[in-house]
Amino acid sequence: MTLIRKIALGSIVPAVLLAIWWAMSLQSSVVPSIGSVVEVLMNPSVAPADLDTTSITAGAQISILRVVLGFGLAGITGIVAGFLIGLSRTSREIFAPAMSVAMAISPIAWLPVSIIVFGLATPASVLFGDEAWRYNTLDQLSFAVVAVIWYGAFFPVALNTAAGVRGVRRAHMETVRVLGAGRMQMLTKVILPASMPAIFTGLRLGGGIAWRVIVAAEIFPGTRSGLGYMISASHEIGEYRYAFAAIIVIGAIGLVLDGGFRLLAWRVGHWQAKER
């Protein structure tokens, strides 16, 4: 009964939104009908005939790949930076002011700077030069786009990791030290496990930002695919059914991403509630 109640309550907002969408589509030539969008979603592997872009399936794959690359780099560098800041007061005093300023700047604002720094370079252009066009997937992983995604995800991961490291109970550390543990054992057996819930919170926040940034970053010059690019391309010619379909897919993937991180965060941190 509880499950049915949760499903019923969770369906209220989507039902209201669908009703509003249906009503607006009846009175507007711009808002696509629900049926036309469903038709696009039911044929995800079919490339739009009137758009210079790939299918929704191919677009989602390249968007996910860009996010995985940028977010993966942010996760590695953010965790390392977080441990340095959390363990070292000197590092904290050096980097904290700069990070506070950088966090206040939207990742999208850095896109022009990223374009200046990296240009149109991709892994394919670096590895294969003029033959880059033969390696379409690698040629779509623009360094500029990946850098913007990294920038957006880095700070939540780094700051939450630092907070987790600094929040480790001193009593636990002193107890392990009395038992003869070395610095590496202290790090791997006490500090890392105790800070994992905060690290996963940072990864969850960073992943959400990375997924939101990709939509705007895919308007980057030279981009020819991705869900964000599909939204932009469909807007230019007024084919909004593809834009609505891409938005729905973006939301669905984001929901799965957030749910996965929530599950992982619970698995590594559920013991904290018992400890308290």
N, C-alpha and C positions, 0 to 999 in steps of 0.2 A: 504493500500500500504506500509506503514511503517513497519507493522508486517511482510509482505512478504519479504521486503528488509532485515530485521533483520534475518529472518530464512535463507534466501539465503546466506548472509554474514557469518552467524554462521556455515553454512554447508561446507564452503570452506575447512577449516583445516581438519575436519573429513574425507571429501572426498579424500583429498590428502593422508592422513594417510592410508585410506583403499586401495588406489591405490598402495602405496608403499608396504603395507602388501601383497596384491595380487601378485605383481611382485616378491617379495622375496620368497613367498611360491612356486612359479613355479621353482625356481632355487635352493631351499634348501630342504634337507630332514629333517631338524630340525624345521623350521618354519611351523606351521600347516596351513592348508588351512582355508579360511574364512568359508567354508561350514562345516568343522568338528567342528569348535568352535561354530558356530551357532547351530549345532545339540546338543552339550552339553548344551548350554543355553536354548534350547527349551525343555530340559528334566531336569530341575533343581532339581527335587526331587529324581532322580535316582542316587544312590551311584555308583561311578566308580568301575567297576568290578576288575580292575587291580591296584587299589590304596588302601592303608590301611587308608582310610579316609571316611568321611561322604559325603553326597550329597552337592551340592552347596547351596541349601536352608538351610539345617541344619548347614552347615559351616558358612553361612552368619548370621544366628540367633545367634550362639554362639559368633562370632566375635563382633556383635552389642552389645550383652549382656556384654561382657568384657569391651567394650569401654564405654557403659552407666555407668557401675559400677565405672570404674576408672575416667571417666570424671565427673561423678556426685560428687565424693569425691573431685576432683580438683576444681569444681565449688563452692562447699560449703566452703572449706578451703581457696580457693583463694580469694573469695569475703570478707570473714572475715578478712584475712590477709591484703587485700587491704585497707579496711576501717581503720584498726589499723595503717597502714603505712601512709595513707592519712591524718588521723586526728591527729596523734601524731608525733611530730618532733623527740622525743626520740626513738620511735619505728622505725622510718625511719632511723635514724642514726645507730641503732643497727643492723637492718636486711638488709639494702640496700647493704652494701659491700658483705655479704655472698650470697645474691641473685644474684648479678652481676656475681660472680664467678660460682655459680651453673648453671646459665642460659647458660653459655658458654660450658657446658658439654652436649653432646648428651644423650638423655634418654636411647638409646640403650647401651651406654657405662656403664650404671648402671645395666644392666641385670645380669652380673655375681655377682655383689654385692647383688642384690635383691635375687638371687638364694641362696647365702650364708646365708642371713638373714632369708628368709622364707622357703627355701628348696622346697619340693614338696607339701607344705601344701595348702589345699583348704578348702572352707566352709564345704564341705562334710566330709573331713578327720577330721576336728575339731569337728563337730557335731556328726558324726556317726562312727568314728574310722575305724576299719577293714571292716565295712559294707559300706564304702564310694562309692565303685564301683556300688552299687545299685542306686545311685543318680547321674546319669551321668552328667546332666547339672551343678549341684553344684560342681561336681568333676572336671569340666573343667575350673572353675573360679579360676585359680591359683593366690594366693596372690602375687607372684613374678611378674606375668604379669600385674596384676591390679596396683601394685605399680609403675611399669615403665610407664604405661599409665598416672597415676596420676602425676608423676614427669614431664612428657612432657607437660601436659595441665595446671599445676598449675601456672607457672610463667606468661604466657600471661594474665591469668585471674587476678592474684594478681596485676600486674603492671598496667594494664589498669584500674582496679578498683581504685587503688591509684591515678592515674592520673586524673580520673573522679572526685574523691572526692576533690582533691586539686584544680581542675579547677572550682569548684562552685563559682559563683560570690559573692564576699564579700558584695556587696550592697544588694543582696537578703537576705543574712543571717542577716545583720544588721537591715534590715527592719522588718523581722519576729521577731527578738529579741526585737526591740522597741515595737512591738505589744504584747509582753508578752509571747512569745513562750518559753517553757522549752527545755531542751537538747534533750529529746526524740522526741518532736514535731519537733525540728530543724532537727533531723536526718531523721525522717520518711516523713516529709512534704516538706523539701527543699533539703537536701543533697542527699538522696536516689533517688528521681525522677530526679534531675539534673545530677546525675552521671550514670543513667541507659544506655544512649547511649554508654558511654565508657565501661561499664560493659559488654554489649552485644558484643561490638567489641572484648573484651578479650575472651568472651565465644566462639565467632566464630573462633578466632585464635587458642584457646586451643582445640576446637573440631576438627579442621583440623589436628592439630599435633597429637592428640590422635588417630585419624583414620589412620594416616600414620604410627604411631609407632606400631599399632597392628600387621601389616604385619610381621615386623621383630621380634616382641616379641613372636609371635606364633611359632617360631622355638625353643622356650624354651623346654628343656627336660621334658618329661612327657605329652606334648601337643599331643592330638590325633585328633583334629578337628579345624576348622576355615579356613578362606580363605587364610591366610598366610601359614598355615600348608599345605593346598592343593597345593599351589605354590611350596613349598619346596619338598613335596612328589612326585609331578609330574616331577620335575626336576631330581630327583634321578633315575627315570626309563625312562626318555626321553618322557613321555606323555605330551608334551607341550600344547596340545589343552586344557587340564584342567587348566594349568597355565594361558593361554591367557583368558580363560573364567572367571577365578577367578579375573584376573586383570580388566576385563571389569566390573564385578559386583562391585568390590571395587571402581572403578571410578564412577559408577552410584550412589552408596550409598553416596559417598563423595559429589557428585553434589547435591543430595537431601538435605544432611546435611547442606552444605554451603548455599543453597538457603533458607532453613528454618530459619537459623540464620540471613541471610540478611533481610528477611521479618520481623522477630521479631525486629531486630535492627531499621528498618525503622519505624515500628509502634510505638516504644517507643521514637524515636529520631527525627522524621520528623519536630517536632516543633522547633528544634534548628535553622534550616535554616530560618524559618519565623522570629524567634527572632532576628537574626542578621540583 
